């Protein structure tokens, strides 16, 4: 890109100013406060817009806005790739008021594909931060440090990294880190972090659920105990009430003696019934048809569980066999264990590393081959010169002779043409002699006239003066002719001497005339220019190729190849892909084994659970058998006793039917009285074994009150326990739902962890590749900086080492030390060397504009001159040097450097 013209309508106090720049070196001179720095800032703002950063608490917009409240307005004309473009921009008080356009300068059409906010990115191929660290050198601002926006090392790495530059490494890493932060963050707000927190919360919820279940079982056990106590107390209160009636109706026994006798007979049947009932009862438990049916159902479930256990044992045996088969198959791939964990990832890394190394070796070989081809072509060109090569050491001398020859010939021509005299003509000599004769005649006539008196004396005086003048002028002319004849003779001798040298040269070159000699010199000059270009290109290529590095790369490639070959040999595979396939099979078998083991664990757990269920059922069966006063070693014989107890229940039912029949028979004796009433009144009296010994109703009532208070307390405890049990699960989820959600969360966590691991592998691979390429860039950049710094400092410093933050270490003949220890001037020169080295690499062969604002204020005269000469040599496009001193102008003129002077 070349800046051809800038037009400032209004900018920071500058109005209506137009400056035209030329290609090459432009020296912009102006005293202090004439606007040099503002013009530089204007160029930067036209290319990259106003900076969003604030400097010294003041933004660019506020700093450069005109005092008359006008907008910042202007134009910039640039040349890029053979086309002219017009950048037209206006900046208001806010960003909304900004206007920017990039137009084709010839047609006036707007260029839609160019970023109008930062056209410098298109024209220079770099962003603002990189521009400020390379092409734009502000006043006392040569040194710089790294910031997050600049892309210098990314671009240099891409240029020297054997690949097309598409996405800066820093941007790629930033993108990957940004994706990773979606899953994992230091503050724990990533998707994976939240999943893990949720998983932990679910585990706590599950633990609380299990804990509540266990506590609930204890509460229900207490509730059952309280209910049993309640039943017992109610029963005791009822018995006390009965006994109270007993005391009232003692006399009723005598009155109804006959009926009592009847009832005794009835009670005999009842006793028989009671005997069977006692066989069918054990404490509070009653063996009835429901009990037997329940026993039968429990027994059935017990047998079903036994069958299920047998099925699971068979499945477990099958899984054990399958596990054994897979473990035997896994033995075929056991050799992979020799290479440690993550062998697949390592092999994939080595595979892609080999590809990179192959490309690198191929690139170096191509460079090496191109060097050979360039040297061969140079030799061919040299051989094609033939005899012209004899000019190798005398070309400049011959050219000088030709120039001198031309000067001498022109001198002869000039002398010959002066006064229109032809010194080679005898006629001219006769003319001069004739003029002397005429002059003599006039002189003689004049003298003769003096003797005739007046007025002839006047004519004679005129004649004497005329004759004397003719004689004197002719004599002077003749002297002049003789002097010029001598000059011409001298020039002819010198020309002859030059012709002898040129003739000798023509003999060496085997040519016939000066035309051929000039043609030969031109051919040789063209060859020398070609040779210089080729030698520079060869030098650059040789700098790129480091034999030690090539050997290191080749060794690394061979080492990886040996490892791959060794692995292929051990695995008996054909190639690396087959090895990777074997690893995949190994992984699948391992996963299958893990799945089988997990299934075995589940089967074992299921069998364990069934055993627990069997144990529970067995305990329940044994508890029921204990109620039946049975103790069977073999629970499979229960069906026999179930039949036996069914017979007893049947007999009990028959006795109960006979008892009812007897009661119907004696109804007639009761004379329509309610036998149930009588029975209710006398049944406790009939009971001969009364357990109470209370003598009065008052004693019974006192005991009843005590029992009632106890019953009330138990009722209260029962209500409290029922409420606690009922409300214990309010707001709590079912354990099954919690377990299902835990499994879902675990699955999501595994997926996200795999993604994070993949991102970590990608980040690591990119960083390793980037650092490897950067290690290759470092020596080249260090050498370029050192070579420029040596020119500026008279070879005082031998080596430069560039750090990550653009800090530099400098080595002189004795010590290696930080560049900050240099003087301010030397430190400026060091960073100028860095900038020029970066420019050489970033803009290799491209036209670009370098802008310097009084960059040499801390330089001594010698180093200022060296810096200017170096910048003039390095310029490939345009240089804009702003200065308030005349020293730069003197240096450029003393060194005969062409430049365009612009006075502000």
HELIX and SHEET records of a PDB file:
HELIX    1   1 UNK A   36  UNK A   48  1                                  13    
HELIX    2   2 UNK A   60  UNK A   64  1                                   5    
HELIX    3   3 UNK A   95  UNK A   97  5                                   3    
HELIX    4   4 UNK A  119  UNK A  124  1                                   6    
HELIX    5   5 UNK A  128  UNK A  133  1                                   6    
HELIX    6   6 UNK A  152  UNK A  159  1                                   8    
HELIX    7   7 UNK A  169  UNK A  181  1                                  13    
HELIX    8   8 UNK A  191  UNK A  248  1                                  58    
HELIX    9   9 UNK A  252  UNK A  255  1                                   4    
HELIX   10  10 UNK A  257  UNK A  279  1                                  23    
HELIX   11  11 UNK A  289  UNK A  331  1                                  43    
HELIX   12  12 UNK A  334  UNK A  339  5                                   6    
HELIX   13  13 UNK A  343  UNK A  385  1                                  43    
HELIX   14  14 UNK A  386  UNK A  392  5                                   7    
HELIX   15  15 UNK A  395  UNK A  417  1                                  23    
HELIX   16  16 UNK A  418  UNK A  420  5                                   3    
HELIX   17  17 UNK A  426  UNK A  449  1                                  24    
HELIX   18  18 UNK A  450  UNK A  452  5                                   3    
HELIX   19  19 UNK A  456  UNK A  509  1                                  54    
HELIX   20  20 UNK A  514  UNK A  544  1                                  31    
HELIX   21  21 UNK A  547  UNK A  571  1                                  25    
HELIX   22  22 UNK A  576  UNK A  627  1                                  52    
HELIX   23  23 UNK A  635  UNK A  637  5                                   3    
HELIX   24  24 UNK A  638  UNK A  665  1                                  28    
HELIX   25  25 UNK A  675  UNK A  686  1                                  12    
HELIX   26  26 UNK A  697  UNK A  727  1                                  31    
HELIX   27  27 UNK A  735  UNK A  792  1                                  58    
HELIX   28  28 UNK A  819  UNK A  821  5                                   3    
HELIX   29  29 UNK A  824  UNK A  842  1                                  19    
HELIX   30  30 UNK A  861  UNK A  874  1                                  14    
HELIX   31  31 UNK A  887  UNK A  894  1                                   8    
SHEET    1   A 5 UNK A  14  UNK A  20  0                                        
SHEET    2   A 5 UNK A   2  UNK A  11 -1                                        
SHEET    3   A 5 UNK A  72  UNK A  80 -1                                        
SHEET    4   A 5 UNK A  83  UNK A  91 -1                                        
SHEET    5   A 5 UNK A  99  UNK A 104 -1                                        
SHEET    1   B 5 UNK A 136  UNK A 137  0                                        
SHEET    2   B 5 UNK A 848  UNK A 853  1                                        
SHEET    3   B 5 UNK A 877  UNK A 883  1                                        
SHEET    4   B 5 UNK A  24  UNK A  29  1                                        
SHEET    5   B 5 UNK A 900  UNK A 903  1                                        
SHEET    1   C 2 UNK A  54  UNK A  55  0                                        
SHEET    2   C 2 UNK A  58  UNK A  59 -1                                        
SHEET    1   D 2 UNK A 281  UNK A 282  0                                        
SHEET    2   D 2 UNK A 285  UNK A 286 -1                                        
SHEET    1   E 3 UNK A 799  UNK A 802  0                                        
SHEET    2   E 3 UNK A 808  UNK A 811 -1                                        
SHEET    3   E 3 UNK A 816  UNK A 818 -1                                        
END                                                                             
